[in-house]
Structures are given as structure tokens and as C-alpha cells.
Amino acid sequence: MSAEIYRDAWGVPHLRAGGVLELARAQGRVTALDRAWQLEVERHRARGTSASLLGNDSLSWDRFVRRVRLDDTARRCFEWLEERDPETAEWVRAYVDGVNEGLAGAVLPLGSPGRWEPWTPLGVWLSTHILFAGFPAKLWRTEAVKHLGEEAVGLFAIDGPGTSGSNGWLVSGERTVTGQAVIAGDPHRFIEDPGVYQQIHLSCPEFDVIGLAVPGVPGIAHFGHTGTVAWAITNAMADYQDLYSERLRRTGAGVEALGPDGRWARATRHTEVIEVAGEESVEVEVIETERGPVIAGGPEGLDDGTPLALSLRNPPRVTHDLGFSTLLPLLRARRVADIDRAFDSWAEPVNVVQAADTEGGLLHRVAGKVPVRSEANRTRVVPAWEPGHAWQGWHDMPRAGLTDGVAVMANQRGPAAPLGVEFAPPHRAHRIAELLAEKEKWTAADMPALHMDTRLASAGPLLDQLALLENLSPEAAKLRDTLLSWNRRMDADSTDAALYSAVRGAVVRRLAAHPAFAALTTPPAYPEVLLPWLGLTPRIGYALEHLLRAEELYGVDRPAEIRAAVEEVAAVTTPPGTWGDTHRLFAWRALPDDTFDGPGLSGDHDCVLCTSAVPGLTDLAARGPAARYVWDLARREDSRWVVPLGASGVPGSPHHRDQLPLWLVGDLVPVVTDFDQLSKESHV
């Protein structure tokens, strides 16, 4: 049979084909039909050619992609697949063939579609996750230790402004009404339009799977349900990428790098040209040492003259294995044991996996590749010319069980604790566990209420400090009393939540302006793409509760700063608005769209409803739940899902933003798997 495309009431594609390759081709084609512009943007991002399409604003990303050799790594990983796993390589090729068929004749806002290569899906995966583990945080820690001392690593060891996370919880059958497990959660990423996840149904004689795919990548990597087994992931917060400070010198033959054996070794070097729309092209020098590609600086140092060159060592560049051999076995899985074996081949990013099947099987483990190396490698930039910083094999991936029939992961220090440095505070995980403990038996229909919980436990340290303040002005005393009686819920319609955010932001800005942190206000001239991890104000904003609880903070008089912040906010004569007035959705788009006014949001960074503002900088939320899901093992038809906008990436389509009203209030869309209940669109 030829492949067929069906749609449900929400425009979600349901694909049926006579074989695995036909289905992969259909997935690629329907993705191109629904998201042609998104695929073109992602292709450019993966190749480091975005500036040729979008102009100078994308130049810093293109420089990084060229220097890190991302497209070359994707190509090498595909060649590894062709050699070691030809079935998966052929499957990826079929997907790419479908993408190219679907893009033929597509009309885009800018330019025309380019051709996808067999390794382009691997490049899309790499470009999506190359910064996922937050290796630039090592630049921050290196600077913080230099200016503040070793204790700064612990004080600021918290997921920062560039990190993606998730909530995920597994409730075993002993804790459900049906006696079968339920898996639920929501990945937290930058919200993009079109969305970073694609609801999809893939059916052929070998398998029938629903899940959330990554546009541009075949299969369903992160969240799926085959009918008899379901799985989901969260970011393990593992540290698996290293930064090396290199000593480079130019010779008549090229560039050499000083190694740990005291010898100068030849580095590879070539130049590439980046085309920039409307401007002169830019030449970039690409250097790679035995450690990895040089991503910042060079033989002459950084742009500000700092004598520094930084190389990045990343597992896929070393092994040529991106973990794509996991993808087909996931689709074919029938039991938890199949999921477990599939994730044995996983590489990047490192995730915590939760899975359950209809026979009572349960899984809670870490999956991915994390190198064994020195503690210094994990926390900061290390010198390439000194011994002791080489990789020494790979860590075994930890496993964990359930507690009282429940497993909760929210990027906290869980089973992956030995593998990471910066983790999310435990507030989201503790709150989910607390809510699940409120009753003995749960159903799939109960889970959306957990998705939307807005209690902000991290408010405690600041409120505790407020309670100690005396001799305030009448206006400030009233503000203090209002916040001390606040229910600590970051609801969009709450004026108290807005007042708390205003005070928190004022405290953060005052701490960031304190002379104790002056040396960290201007980082070295690292590439622009790495700078979000080095911003002092966001770092203080996310670590505020640690900084307020510390016994001593570099001589900062915290009560005085908090007092001044409260007086500052109290002196504002404008009547207070609500949290949702300023805490609004700020979705990323490759091209501006003045017609979309981001709606007000409930939640905050440390709420279960994790809609992340940047305290001290902005209340706008660029990150949040990029999807929500509830997988029911009793009846897959009772599963639910939702995305922030819609199934279509085509502006003007009825399914471009039709799920947004549901996403805002916590409702989910029914999962339909019966093709008789779907509308047939076409043959592929």
C-alpha cells in the first residue's frame, strides 16, 4: 500500500503505510508540508548559513556552527550509521527523501527551499542540542572562581538562563484507579513558532506509535506510546562536554597546539566564507586540535586581545555516534525491556528516561554518553597543555527505582547527580511528589492539574528576609505585609505575585550592581552565542535563594539591599497590575510577527508550571512547556497532549494556533488512534 495521510480535528497528522521506509518517507513529506519554513530555518541553522537568509543578526550563530564543525560532525555520524547500522541509515534517507519531495515548490517568506542531505536530520539534532548541556557555564564558573573564590561554584550551581529542562512523573499501577501506569510531564524549552515538538501518529504493520517528534528528525525520540509501552524523558543535567584552553602558534605550515606531553602538534585549519544577506560576506578561520574544534579565540587570542583560545570536546565529535540507532527500536518497542535496550545506544543529550508497559514493567534510568575525566574538567575550563585532563572512557548510566509507587524527575539532583554540576532546585520535584501524595489512586484525567500548579517555593528565602525588616516607611511596611500574607502562587491574575516579582527584580538588580560583583559585569570577549551564560544579572536572579541563604556573601549587606528594594517598589505611585500583565509569552520566530500579542501567563521558573522569566531583567517568558502529555497505559485512547500553538506551521492555517487557548488554561487534546475516526487527506 502507498502511504496515507489522515488528520484529526486539531490537524495532527496520522500516517499509515505498508512498511517502515514508506512511513519514514511519509513523515518527512508531511513535516515539509506542515512546516516548510521551519525546516528551511533549521537546515540553515545546522549548516551555519542562517545569515544568508536572515541577515547579520544570525552571524554569531553561523560563526559558532562553522567553528564547532557541526555540519561535518553530522556527516561523520551519518557515515558511522551507514557502516554500523545500515538499516537506520536507510530509514533516515527515506525521511530525507520525503522532506525533499514535500519542499518541492513550497513558497517561503524568504528565499526558496534548499535540498536536504542524508545527514541533515543529524545536523538538526546537533544544532538543537549542542548548547543543551550548558558547557558555556564553565566559562562563568572560571570567571567566578577567579574573582570570588571556589565557594562561588556552589553558590551559583543552579540551572541558568540558557538551560532547558522538564517535568516528568511516572505513577505505577499500584497508585492508579485502573491498575495500569500513567506517565505525564512537560518539556521546558524556548517556545518557538512553529513549535519545537510535532504531534504525530506513525502506523505500519510493524508498529503503531503516537508521540511528539522533533521536526526535521525521523521517528519519535523523546515522548511516545506504542499501545503496550510508553516512555518520556527529562534533561538529566549531566555534564558531558569539556572546554580546553589551548596554546596555539602559527607556523609556515599552518597552526600548532601544545599538548599535555609538552609537544607541539599540528592542528587542522581551513577558512570558510559566511554569506550575509544584504552585507559583505565574512571569512571565518576553522581550527581543530586533538581535543576538538576551537570555538573561541585563536593563535592571536580573543577579539579584545585576551590571549586565549578555547576548544570544545563533545562526545559525537569523538565517537561519530549521535545515538540515532535508538530511534527505530523505540518505535518497535513492546515492553519496558525493549525501551531499556534501545536507550543503551543513546548518546546526546543525556536524559533521564521513564517508561512503563501494560504488563507492569517500569523503568527509571539515565541514558547517554558521559566521559570519565577529572573533576576540574566538569566545573571549568582546563589547560590543554597540562596532563590529567584526557577522557578515560565512559560512565555507566545510573538507574533508580520508585518511591511509594511514584518516580518524579524535574532536573533536580536525582539518579544523574554523579554526572552533573548544575541542577534545578528541588522545588518542582518536591511539589509534584507532594501533590501526588495527596491521594492514593490517580487517573490520567487527574494529571493536567499537576501541570498547572503555580506555587513558588523558592520565594521563601526572600520572604523570610522581608519578615525581619523593621522601621520601614508606611508604604513599604504595607507592601511587606501584603507579601507576607501572599499565598505564594504565581497566578496570572494575581497582583500580589506581580508585587513579589517587582521586589525580587529590584533585589536582583541591587545585588548585581554591588561592588563585590563588579569584576563579573563585563565578561571577556567570548563569542556572542555564549554570552547568555555569563550575564551577571540572570546568574544572580536564578541563584537568588542560594545567595540569600548563604552565611556570608562577600561583604554584601543583604538586609540593607532588600530594604532599599522594598522602599523602591513601594515608592512607585502607579497602581499595581497583575502578574500576567508583564509575564507574557515571548515566542521566538525567525521573522518578526507584529500580529501576535503574547498572552499573559501564570507560573514562574521554579513552579511546576515552569514559565521562565529572567528576574532582574524581564518578566517576559521565552521558555516554558513546549508540550504537555499524559500517557495512559490502561487505554491509549485516554491519553492526552497539547502544544503551545498548533500542529501547523503555516500562518493562516486553522491549526496554526488553535491549541493556544487550551495550553494557556491547562486543557489537553484527546489522542485519537482509530483511523476510522480520522479524516483522510491524501496518499503520499
BANULO-735834 format. One line per 2 residues: for each residue x, y, z of C-alpha. Coordinates in Angstrom, 3 decimals, always signed. Each point is the difference from the previous one (the first is absolute). Example, Ala and Ser with C-alpha at 12.3 -4.5 7.8 and 13.67 -1.06 7.14 Angstrom:
// residues 2
+12.300/-4.500/+7.800  +1.370/+3.440/-0.660 .
END
This chain:
// residues 684
+0.000/+0.000/+0.000  +1.105/+3.590/-0.522 .
+0.247/+2.244/+3.021  -3.101/+1.872/+1.087 .
-0.409/+3.253/+1.905  -2.917/+0.426/+2.386 .
-0.824/+2.944/+2.281  -1.878/+0.331/+3.251 .
-2.083/+2.985/+1.087  +3.152/+1.866/+1.049 .
+1.863/-0.528/-3.275  +2.397/-2.531/+1.526 .
+1.443/-2.265/-2.735  -0.742/-3.717/+0.281 .
+2.036/-2.026/-2.482  -0.563/-3.571/-1.160 .
+2.270/-1.875/-2.384  +0.780/-3.519/-1.166 .
+3.555/-0.006/+1.365  +2.548/+1.770/+2.148 .
+1.736/+1.823/-2.843  -3.243/+1.151/-1.600 .
-1.086/+1.318/+3.398  +3.274/+1.873/+0.515 .
-0.377/+1.591/-3.421  -3.564/+0.989/+0.881 .
+1.145/+1.517/+3.316  +2.590/+2.091/-1.793 .
-2.502/+1.099/-2.642  -2.776/+0.990/+2.405 .
+2.488/+1.891/+2.158  +1.077/+1.980/-3.053 .
-3.617/+0.665/-0.966  -0.898/+1.216/+3.498 .
+3.261/+1.743/+0.899  +1.934/+0.916/-3.155 .
+1.276/+3.322/+1.376  +1.035/-1.571/+3.299 .
+1.936/-2.740/-1.822  +1.766/+2.567/-2.170 .
+0.994/+2.001/+3.079  +1.253/-3.142/+1.746 .
+1.986/-1.104/-3.053  +1.767/+3.342/-0.073 .
+0.652/-0.122/+3.744  +1.555/-3.447/-0.286 .
+2.262/+1.060/-2.873  +1.012/+3.383/+1.395 .
-1.606/+1.915/-2.862  -2.791/+1.807/+1.866 .
+1.481/+3.432/-0.688  -0.407/-0.550/-3.742 .
-3.745/-0.236/+0.643  -0.647/+2.117/+3.105 .
+2.826/+2.519/-0.067  +2.636/+1.259/+2.408 .
-1.912/-0.882/+3.169  +0.698/-3.678/-0.725 .
+3.711/+0.458/-0.681  +1.152/-0.879/+3.520 .
-1.851/-3.324/-0.164  +1.464/-0.772/-3.429 .
+3.516/+0.742/+1.230  -0.503/-2.397/+2.892 .
-1.440/-2.768/-2.189  +2.849/+0.277/-2.494 .
+2.686/+0.055/+2.684  -1.518/-2.885/+1.968 .
-0.195/-1.970/-3.280  -3.603/-0.957/+0.567 .
-0.887/-0.916/-3.585  +3.183/-2.046/-0.333 .
-0.807/-1.833/+3.256  -3.490/-0.797/-1.287 .
+1.464/-1.350/-3.222  +2.497/-2.169/+1.877 .
-2.753/-1.326/+2.271  -2.085/-0.938/-3.037 .
+2.990/-1.775/-1.548  +0.365/-1.905/+3.277 .
-3.687/-1.010/-0.297  +0.516/-1.200/-3.559 .
+2.866/-2.196/+1.174  -1.336/-1.257/+3.345 .
-3.792/+0.218/-0.372  -0.939/+0.067/-3.686 .
-3.694/-0.613/+0.751  -0.261/+3.228/+1.978 .
+2.044/+1.863/-2.629  -2.424/-1.155/-2.715 .
-2.949/+1.035/+2.197  +1.483/+3.497/+0.472 .
+0.542/+0.241/-3.771  -3.654/-0.866/-0.579 .
-1.044/+2.793/+2.365  +2.253/+2.457/-1.829 .
-1.442/-1.086/-3.344  -3.446/+0.818/+1.370 .
+1.171/+3.407/+1.225  +1.425/+0.869/-3.401 .
-3.199/-1.138/-1.727  -2.125/+2.063/+2.360 .
+2.161/+3.097/-0.380  -0.119/-0.060/-3.797 .
-1.898/+3.063/-1.055  -0.558/+1.272/+3.543 .
-0.472/+3.770/+0.265  +2.015/+1.500/+2.849 .
+0.033/+3.467/+1.586  +3.632/+0.341/-1.100 .
+1.940/-1.845/-2.640  -0.816/-3.446/-1.327 .
+0.510/-3.414/+1.611  +3.455/-1.525/-0.108 .
+0.676/-3.685/-0.418  +0.363/-2.181/+3.061 .
+2.977/-2.360/+0.157  -0.232/-3.448/+1.629 .
+1.778/+1.360/+3.091  -2.117/+3.148/+0.339 .
-2.306/-1.576/+2.660  +3.091/-0.759/+2.071 .
+1.134/+3.582/-0.467  -3.399/+1.262/+1.150 .
+0.277/-2.195/+3.098  +3.509/+1.284/+0.721 .
-0.895/+3.652/-0.512  -2.992/-0.413/+2.316 .
+2.084/-1.559/+2.783  +3.590/+1.245/-0.389 .
-0.596/+2.580/+2.765  -2.440/-2.198/+1.920 .
+2.493/-1.156/+2.638  +1.041/+3.572/+0.662 .
+3.749/-0.311/-0.516  +0.270/+3.845/-0.084 .
-0.763/-0.114/+3.736  +3.617/-1.122/+0.388 .
+1.041/+3.414/-1.266  -2.162/+1.578/+2.699 .
+1.421/-2.244/+2.721  +3.549/+0.688/-1.138 .
-0.597/+3.753/+0.273  -1.934/-0.316/+3.279 .
+2.719/-2.076/+1.663  +2.675/+2.417/-1.215 .
-1.763/+2.995/+1.562  -2.015/-1.478/+2.879 .
+1.731/-3.242/+0.995  -0.894/-3.681/-0.084 .
-3.179/+0.394/+2.047  -1.567/+1.833/-2.952 .
-0.413/-3.315/-1.832  -2.442/-1.239/+2.649 .
-1.760/+3.325/+0.474  -0.832/+0.290/-3.679 .
-0.413/-3.746/-0.716  -3.525/+0.247/-1.307 .
-1.537/-0.398/-3.440  +0.648/+3.273/-1.729 .
-1.486/+2.187/-2.715  +0.891/-2.227/-2.965 .
-1.058/-3.350/+1.408  -2.941/-2.117/-1.127 .
-1.832/-2.282/+2.391  -3.144/-2.044/+0.530 .
-2.454/-1.373/+2.470  -0.737/-3.710/-0.155 .
-1.753/-2.402/+2.317  -0.769/-3.702/-0.142 .
-2.887/-1.343/+2.086  +0.004/-3.802/+0.201 .
-3.121/-2.126/-0.209  -0.148/-0.423/+3.772 .
-0.793/+3.728/+0.219  -2.575/+0.272/-2.818 .
-3.707/-0.752/-0.203  +0.462/-2.266/-3.039 .
+2.936/-1.969/+1.384  +2.113/+1.092/-2.979 .
+2.744/+2.605/+0.064  -0.310/+3.617/-1.095 .
+2.921/+2.131/-1.233  -0.367/+3.776/-0.200 .
+2.109/+3.111/-0.313  +1.037/+2.982/-2.067 .
+3.327/+0.879/-1.638  +1.180/+3.560/+0.685 .
+1.702/+1.628/-2.939  +0.065/+3.294/-1.796 .
-3.463/+0.453/-1.464  +0.252/+0.324/-3.759 .
-2.501/+0.670/-2.767  -0.365/-2.560/-1.561 .
+0.474/-2.209/+3.043  +2.997/-2.161/+0.778 .
-2.188/-3.095/+0.376  -2.287/-1.550/-2.606 .
-2.968/-2.134/+1.059  -0.060/-3.017/-2.316 .
-1.353/-3.533/-0.444  +2.132/-2.534/-1.883 .
-1.581/-3.311/-1.050  +1.226/-2.923/-2.093 .
-0.189/-3.805/+0.373  +3.012/+0.012/+2.359 .
-1.207/+2.665/+2.440  -2.623/+2.599/+0.807 .
+1.398/+2.888/+2.066  -1.228/+3.409/+1.081 .
+2.355/+2.595/+1.389  +1.797/+3.308/-0.208 .
+2.567/+0.159/-2.798  +2.683/+2.608/-0.615 .
-0.689/+1.601/-3.403  +2.821/-0.952/-2.332 .
+0.827/-3.254/+1.830  -1.634/-3.360/-0.804 .
-1.809/-2.092/+2.570  -0.963/+0.979/+3.535 .
+2.993/+0.424/+2.273  -1.269/+1.551/+3.219 .
-3.653/-0.717/+0.748  -1.915/-2.919/-1.463 .
-2.677/-2.655/+0.543  -0.122/-3.229/-2.043 .
-3.182/-1.301/+1.584  +1.750/-2.483/+2.286 .
+2.916/+2.127/+1.207  +0.525/+3.738/+0.452 .
+3.073/+2.095/+0.734  +1.006/+3.566/+0.811 .
+3.199/+1.852/+0.829  +1.288/+2.932/+2.018 .
+3.331/+1.785/-0.253  +2.403/-1.845/+2.325 .
+2.076/+3.198/+0.428  +3.128/-2.077/-0.594 .
+3.324/+1.596/-0.911  +1.471/-1.740/-3.053 .
+1.767/+2.752/-1.965  +3.390/+1.473/+0.892 .
+1.684/+3.315/-0.717  +3.783/+0.152/-0.355 .
+2.186/+3.061/+0.021  +2.400/-0.486/-2.896 .
+3.455/+1.384/-0.704  +0.190/+0.481/-3.750 .
+2.742/+1.290/-2.261  +0.226/+0.660/-3.695 .
+2.690/-1.659/-2.072  +0.854/+0.039/-3.661 .
-2.091/-3.152/-0.376  -3.063/+1.209/+1.906 .
-0.925/-0.106/+3.709  +1.386/-2.117/+2.839 .
-1.384/-0.703/+3.472  +1.969/-0.822/+3.155 .
-1.023/-3.374/+1.402  +0.228/-1.511/+3.499 .
+3.174/-1.831/-1.007  +1.782/+3.336/-0.480 .
+0.107/-0.390/-3.780  -1.463/+2.226/-2.667 .
-2.379/-1.915/-2.265  -1.439/+1.034/-3.337 .
-3.590/+1.271/+0.188  -2.298/-0.172/-3.005 .
-0.818/+3.388/-1.473  -2.037/+1.400/-2.851 .
-2.096/+3.070/-0.737  -3.685/+0.232/-0.877 .
-2.108/+2.849/-1.317  -3.304/+0.949/+1.603 .
-2.426/+1.783/-2.294  -1.992/+2.780/+1.679 .
-3.223/+1.240/-1.598  +0.359/+3.620/-1.047 .
+3.581/+0.322/+1.229  +3.536/-1.055/-0.793 .
+0.856/-3.646/+0.565  +2.140/-0.902/+3.006 .
+2.956/-2.355/+0.105  +0.429/-2.305/+3.010 .
+3.061/-2.014/+0.935  -0.788/-3.574/+1.072 .
+2.604/-1.699/+2.219  -0.162/-3.404/+1.668 .
+2.484/-1.377/+2.512  +0.282/-3.520/+1.400 .
-2.515/+1.048/+2.664  -2.586/+1.367/-2.399 .
-1.044/+3.003/-2.097  +1.125/+3.456/+1.159 .
-3.230/+1.926/+0.632  +1.403/+3.244/+1.409 .
+3.226/+1.904/-0.509  +2.972/-1.326/-1.908 .
+3.757/+0.442/-0.270  -0.498/+3.758/+0.444 .
-2.494/-0.356/+2.880  -3.512/+1.402/+0.399 .
-1.261/+3.102/-1.783  +0.842/+2.172/+3.033 .
+3.607/-1.194/-0.034  -0.391/-2.498/+2.857 .
+2.586/-2.728/-0.773  -2.442/-2.896/-0.086 .
-1.241/-2.737/-2.302  -2.706/-2.443/+1.079 .
-0.668/-3.427/-1.468  -3.122/-2.085/+0.577 .
+0.067/-3.760/+0.495  -3.421/-1.520/-0.641 .
-0.879/-3.736/-0.059  -1.478/-0.140/-3.549 .
+3.099/+1.690/-1.388  +2.142/-2.643/+1.735 .
-2.060/-3.138/-0.640  -1.882/+1.001/-3.195 .
-3.068/-1.486/+1.682  -3.012/+2.232/+0.641 .
-2.209/-2.777/+1.381  -2.326/-0.275/-3.001 .
+0.154/-3.801/+0.258  -2.445/+0.415/+2.889 .
-2.793/+1.437/-2.131  -1.298/-3.007/-1.956 .
+0.098/-2.354/+3.017  -2.094/+2.532/+1.931 .
-2.706/-0.150/-2.651  +0.084/-3.800/+0.046 .
-0.034/-0.285/+3.794  -2.663/-2.146/+1.644 .
+1.274/-0.168/+3.587  +2.122/+2.014/+2.415 .
+2.917/-2.346/-0.697  -0.092/+1.106/-3.652 .
+0.113/+3.672/+1.025  +2.876/-0.748/+2.357 .
+2.047/-1.732/-2.707  -0.761/+2.759/-2.486 .
+1.300/+2.712/+2.331  +3.224/-1.936/+0.564 .
+0.999/+1.476/-3.377  -0.947/+3.570/+0.897 .
+2.660/+2.718/-0.167  -1.103/+3.635/+0.129 .
-1.543/+1.715/+1.839  +0.272/-1.979/+3.214 .
-3.512/-0.627/+1.311  -1.875/-1.616/+2.841 .
-2.397/-2.547/-1.506  -3.268/-1.152/+1.531 .
-1.990/-2.819/-1.573  -2.821/-2.394/+0.825 .
-1.783/-2.844/-1.789  -3.336/-1.777/+0.241 .
+1.573/-3.008/+1.746  +1.068/+2.092/+2.992 .
+3.569/+0.631/-1.151  +1.554/+3.280/+1.194 .
+3.202/+1.825/-0.906  +1.799/+2.986/+1.540 .
+3.542/+0.460/-1.301  +2.521/+2.405/-1.498 .
+0.956/-0.379/-3.674  +2.839/+1.547/-1.986 .
+3.771/+0.313/-0.148  +1.917/+1.755/+2.785 .
+3.808/-0.169/-0.063  +2.081/-0.948/+3.026 .
+2.502/+2.764/+0.727  +1.337/+2.232/+2.736 .
-2.250/+2.055/+2.271  +1.581/+3.180/-1.349 .
-1.260/-0.842/-3.517  -3.547/-0.107/+1.330 .
+0.006/+3.420/+1.618  +2.144/+2.347/-2.087 .
+2.339/+0.609/-2.917  +3.097/-2.207/+0.265 .
+3.463/+0.478/-1.577  +0.561/-2.231/-3.015 .
+3.758/+0.020/+0.555  -0.171/-1.501/+3.497 .
-0.301/-3.757/+0.649  -3.024/-1.392/+1.809 .
-2.843/+1.314/-2.129  -0.403/-2.735/-2.607 .
-3.158/-2.083/-0.243  +0.324/-3.468/+1.529 .
-3.022/-1.904/-1.299  -3.709/+0.357/+0.732 .
-2.132/-0.033/+3.130  -2.499/-2.772/+0.574 .
-3.471/+1.497/-0.076  -1.716/+0.084/+3.424 .
-3.366/-1.579/+0.710  -2.631/+0.778/+2.608 .
-3.209/-1.435/+1.342  -3.336/+1.395/+1.136 .
-1.030/+1.322/+3.403  -3.509/-0.897/+1.142 .
-0.831/-0.971/-3.556  +1.132/+3.319/-1.478 .
+3.099/+1.351/-1.739  +0.380/+3.758/-0.529 .
+2.674/+1.757/-2.015  +0.193/+3.756/-0.439 .
+3.715/+0.540/-0.745  +0.888/-0.213/+3.697 .
+2.859/-2.023/+1.461  -1.471/-3.421/-0.670 .
+1.617/-3.107/-1.466  +2.230/+2.163/-2.200 .
+1.526/+1.870/+2.959  +3.469/-1.602/-0.431 .
+0.066/+1.138/-3.627  -0.732/+3.732/+0.314 .
+0.870/+3.277/+1.689  -2.946/+2.370/-0.395 .
-3.477/-1.338/+0.742  -3.416/+1.544/+0.415 .
-1.074/+0.747/+3.570  -2.127/-2.814/+1.429 .
-3.139/+2.133/+0.231  -1.800/-1.286/-3.095 .
+0.795/-3.634/+0.797  -1.012/+0.371/+3.649 .
-3.239/+1.734/-0.928  -0.991/-2.690/-2.519 .
+0.761/-2.718/+2.567  -1.961/+1.928/+2.628 .
-3.020/+0.271/-2.275  +0.164/-3.679/-0.969 .
+0.039/-0.927/+3.692  -3.306/+1.758/+0.588 .
-2.004/-3.012/-1.116  +0.599/-3.700/-0.409 .
-1.458/-0.653/-3.461  +0.421/+2.111/-3.124 .
-1.402/+0.053/-3.536  +1.366/+1.421/-3.219 .
-2.699/+2.658/+0.140  +1.404/+1.268/+3.320 .
+3.432/+0.857/-1.381  -0.583/+3.380/-1.714 .
-0.645/+1.582/+3.399  +3.595/-0.829/+0.953 .
+1.311/+1.564/-3.221  -1.566/+3.323/+1.002 .
+1.073/+0.317/+3.647  +1.361/+3.499/+0.694 .
+1.336/-0.151/+3.563  +3.449/+1.650/+0.173 .
+2.015/-1.648/+2.770  +3.154/+1.938/-0.896 .
-1.689/+3.182/+1.240  +0.680/-1.125/+3.578 .
+3.482/+1.465/+0.606  -0.945/+3.480/-1.218 .
-3.263/-0.008/+1.954  +1.876/-1.151/+3.105 .
+2.324/+2.988/-0.375  -2.969/+2.326/-0.493 .
-1.524/-1.196/+3.270  +3.072/+1.249/+1.877 .
-0.157/+3.548/-1.343  -0.998/+2.734/+2.464 .
-0.362/+3.810/-0.076  -1.233/+0.043/-3.572 .
-1.950/+2.881/-1.496  -3.783/-0.473/+0.246 .
-0.200/-0.875/-3.696  +2.841/-2.518/+0.236 .
-1.437/-1.534/+3.167  -3.322/-0.493/-1.786 .
+1.801/-1.638/-2.920  +1.923/-2.276/+2.362 .
-3.194/-1.053/+1.787  -1.748/-0.651/-3.316 .
+2.777/-2.313/-1.124  +0.171/-1.814/+3.340 .
-3.712/-0.837/-0.298  +0.303/-0.995/-3.694 .
-0.846/-3.636/-0.838  +3.256/-0.351/-1.988 .
-1.814/-0.906/-3.195  +1.181/+1.610/-3.220 .
-3.445/+0.284/-1.573  -0.455/+2.238/-3.012 .
-2.826/+1.932/+1.686  +1.902/+0.540/+3.268 .
+1.073/+3.522/+0.976  +1.954/-1.443/+2.931 .
+2.057/-2.167/-2.372  +0.756/+3.111/-2.060 .
+1.151/+1.845/+3.130  +2.217/-2.916/+1.007 .
+1.591/-0.034/-3.453  +0.607/+3.757/+0.193 .
+1.749/-0.301/+3.375  +1.966/-3.048/-1.124 .
+1.152/+1.805/-3.130  +1.064/+3.060/+1.987 .
+1.998/-2.175/+2.422  +1.703/-1.803/-2.885 .
+0.981/+3.246/-1.709  +1.371/+1.454/+3.228 .
+2.097/-3.078/+0.676  +1.264/-0.022/-3.587 .
+1.049/+3.657/+0.389  +1.898/-0.635/+3.242 .
+3.772/+0.605/-0.193  +0.608/-3.561/+1.240 .
-1.059/-1.270/-3.435  +1.441/+2.816/-2.094 .
+2.675/-2.181/-1.608  -2.705/-2.266/-1.450 .
-2.032/+2.713/-1.701  +2.063/-0.044/-3.196 .
+1.065/-3.469/-1.173  +2.880/-0.580/-2.415 .
-0.765/+0.390/-3.697  -1.382/-3.489/-0.480 .
-2.209/-0.680/-3.030  -3.421/+1.588/+0.324 .
-1.795/-3.349/-0.070  +1.656/-0.956/+3.316 .
-0.701/+3.242/+1.873  -3.426/-0.894/+1.488 .
+1.785/-2.373/+2.391  +2.270/+2.817/+1.213 .
-2.577/+2.671/+0.776  +0.400/+1.066/+3.634 .
-3.592/+1.143/+0.542  -1.610/-3.252/-1.245 .
+2.507/-2.039/+2.027  -0.927/+1.878/+3.166 .
-3.694/-0.193/-0.868  -0.049/-3.776/-0.332 .
+2.284/-0.580/+3.003  -1.728/+2.558/+2.228 .
-1.218/-2.426/+2.645  +3.534/-1.443/+0.369 .
+1.465/+3.486/+0.291  -2.528/+1.049/+2.638 .
+0.503/-3.158/+2.058  +3.806/+0.054/-0.088 .
+1.594/+0.700/+3.383  +2.052/+2.798/-1.523 .
-0.055/+1.597/-3.446  +3.263/+1.767/-0.764 .
-0.767/+2.820/+2.408  -3.365/+0.880/-1.535 .
-2.470/+1.412/+2.563  -2.986/-1.983/-1.244 .
-2.587/+1.398/+2.433  +0.935/+3.525/-1.084 .
-0.308/-0.900/-3.672  -3.371/-1.683/+0.548 .
-1.232/+2.974/+2.033  +1.007/+2.366/-2.804 .
-1.720/-2.225/-2.569  -3.258/-0.040/+1.976 .
+0.072/+3.759/+0.420  +0.706/+0.397/-3.723 .
-3.015/-2.093/-1.017  -2.245/+1.573/+2.649 .
+0.818/+3.480/-1.292  -1.485/-0.757/-3.412 .
-3.283/+1.875/-0.192  -1.479/-1.989/-2.909 .
-2.669/-2.423/+1.246  +1.328/-3.569/-0.072 .
-0.983/-2.139/-2.943  -0.260/-3.771/-0.116 .
+2.786/-2.493/-0.610  -1.449/-0.810/-3.409 .
+0.230/+3.653/-1.045  +3.786/-0.282/-0.260 .
+0.586/-3.766/+0.084  -0.896/-0.653/-3.608 .
+0.892/-2.626/-2.564  +2.931/+1.040/-2.179 .
+0.273/-2.608/-2.747  +3.068/-0.043/-2.253 .
-0.578/+0.448/-3.706  +2.503/+0.087/-2.806 .
-1.888/+3.011/-1.359  -1.865/+2.576/+2.132 .
-3.775/-0.233/+0.206  -1.662/+3.188/+1.210 .
-3.429/-1.637/-0.148  +0.642/-2.270/+2.994 .
-0.362/+1.510/+3.465  +1.359/-2.484/+2.514 .
-2.641/-0.912/+2.589  +0.496/+0.411/+3.728 .
+1.222/-3.135/+1.778  -0.209/-1.579/+3.416 .
+3.046/-1.771/+1.460  +3.679/+0.796/+0.467 .
+3.408/-1.644/-0.283  -0.285/-2.107/+3.179 .
-3.717/-0.785/-0.260  -1.196/-3.320/-1.395 .
-1.564/+2.278/-2.617  +3.479/+1.026/-1.069 .
-0.359/+3.155/-2.090  +3.387/+1.620/+0.424 .
+0.481/+3.702/+0.446  +3.532/+1.335/+0.579 .
-0.121/+1.719/+3.424  +1.587/+3.418/-0.090 .
-0.165/+0.234/-3.793  -3.484/-0.804/-1.277 .
-3.293/-1.571/+0.984  -0.517/-1.264/-3.552 .
+0.089/-3.788/-0.331  +2.012/-1.324/-2.931 .
+0.143/-3.498/+1.544  -2.824/-2.184/+1.152 .
-1.840/-3.268/-0.647  +0.733/-0.751/-3.663 .
-2.588/-2.792/+0.236  -2.006/-1.821/+2.639 .
-0.866/-3.678/-0.067  -1.783/-2.673/+2.038 .
+0.647/-3.599/-1.081  -2.598/-2.477/+1.298 .
+1.063/-3.665/-0.080  -3.530/-1.214/+0.725 .
-1.485/+1.483/-3.179  +2.192/+1.913/-2.396 .
-3.147/+1.804/-1.195  -0.246/+1.617/+3.447 .
+3.407/+1.619/-0.487  +0.156/+3.739/-0.559 .
+2.428/+2.558/-1.427  +0.295/+3.663/-0.924 .
+2.547/+2.393/-1.511  +0.249/+3.774/+0.567 .
-1.245/+1.057/-3.424  -1.207/-2.653/-2.441 .
+0.814/-2.896/-2.301  +0.592/+2.177/-3.051 .
+2.860/+2.374/-0.637  -1.851/+1.754/-2.811 .
-1.235/+3.502/+0.970  -3.705/+0.319/-0.665 .
-0.605/-3.728/+0.344  -2.905/-0.802/+2.364 .
+2.457/-2.197/+1.896  +2.827/+2.523/+0.324 .
-0.999/+1.186/+3.474  -3.207/-1.848/+0.824 .
+1.500/-1.819/+3.011  +1.222/+3.203/+1.677 .
-3.229/+0.642/+1.955  +0.140/-3.554/+1.369 .
+3.706/+0.242/+0.842  -0.579/+3.224/+1.923 .
-2.580/-1.517/+2.358  +1.472/-3.492/+0.279 .
-2.418/-1.935/-2.200  +1.301/-2.774/-2.228 .
-1.049/-1.349/-3.405  -1.290/-3.591/-0.280 .
+2.358/-2.512/-1.583  -1.805/-1.771/-2.865 .
+1.445/-3.244/-1.357  -2.996/-1.523/-1.811 .
+0.385/+0.835/-3.681  -3.776/-0.370/-0.449 .
-0.402/+3.129/+2.134  +2.434/+2.028/-2.110 .
-0.357/+1.938/-3.237  +2.018/-1.346/-2.913 .
+1.971/+2.713/-1.714  +2.035/-1.656/-2.733 .
+2.301/-2.728/-1.192  +3.704/+0.783/+0.166 .
END
